[in-house]
Amino acid sequence: SHEHSRLIDFSDGYLRAGRVLAARPGAEDACMLPGALAGQRVAIVAGTTARATLNDLAFGVVPVELPRLADCVEAVLGGKIDLLWAIAPLLRAYLRSEGAELWVDPVERALETWAIGVPQQDRAMRDVVNDVLRSLRRSGRLDAMREHWVAPAVVQLP
C-alpha cells in the first residue's frame, strides 16, 4: 500500500503468483458463465491485497473479509459464501494439506510479485537480501524452496 511504501522498501522479486476464484465442487458456473459473478459474495483474507485486486477486475462481486484462508475455505465449503478469491499457489497448497476440495479456476489473474520487506532507509540490508536472493537463484535453491514451501504451480521470475 501507499502507507507501507513510506516505511518499507522491498527486495528484488522472488516469486510471481496470481489469484484465482474458487467455488464448491459443482458450483463453478458461478465463476464461468458471463455475468454470473455480479452480486456473488466472495470471501477474501482480511489485510491482504485481495480487495484491491478484486476491485480492479470489476467483477461486481461483494467482498467479504475473513481473518484467515482457512476461514474463507470453510465459509465456501459450508455454503455461507459463494466464492473465494485467493493467491493460487497458497490456496492449492492449503487444499492439498487439508484434503479439502474446491473447484479452482485454472486461470490466474492479478499477478503479483512477491518480495521481502526491509526498512525504508536501510539500503545495506536490502542489498544483502538481494545478494542472498541472487545466490539462491543461481544455485537453484530458490526454486527448490518455492517447490517445497509454496507450491509447484507458480509463475517464476527469471
Secondary structure, 3 states (H helix, E strand, C coil): CHHHHHHEEECCCCEEEEEEEEECCCCCHHHHCCCCCCCCEEEEECCCCHHHHHHHHCCCCEEEEECCHHHHHHHHHCCCCCEEEEEHHHHHHHHHHHCCCCEECCCCEEEEEECCEEECCCHHHHHHHHHHHHHHHHHCHHHHHHHHHHCCCCECCC
